Amino acid sequence: MKTDNSVLNYMNNLTYEHLGWTKEYYVNGKYVGTIRLDNPDRDHLGYAGRTISVLMDNVILDNKKRLKKGISVTTMLYPLCGRKLKKDINKNEIIG
């Protein structure tokens, strides 16, 4: 997926079952964990959509780690995909 695609373009071109979204948390450039989301919280995915913010509330990650409010974190959003859908894809559409 190109980094300039929006979330809507991604959703329209699915070839895999969509299971949700995962939001990765990084503290001082080090990966600390993820949380799972039902809906995206931003327009751009992956590295192109990363945000740096200060936590306003405590966050409990899926791996049970706790991030205290007031710390600076970098977050990125990625789609969670399941099994491949039975959908015919024209090779010309993929190549562009």
CORGIZI-V690954 format. One record per run of one state. SS is the DSSP state (hx for helix, st for strand, lp for the rest). FROM is the first residue (numbers start at 1). LEN is the number of residues. If there is no record, write none. Layout:
# CORGIZI-V690954
SS,FROM,LEN / SS,FROM,LEN
This chain:
# CORGIZI-V690954
lp,1,5 / st,6,1 / hx,7,6 / lp,13,3 / st,16,12 / lp,28,2 / st,30,8 / lp,38,6 / st,44,1 / lp,45,1 / hx,46,4 / lp,50,1 / st,51,4 / lp,55,4 / st,59,2 / lp,61,5 / st,66,2 / lp,68,4 / st,72,13 / lp,85,6 / hx,91,5 / lp,96,1
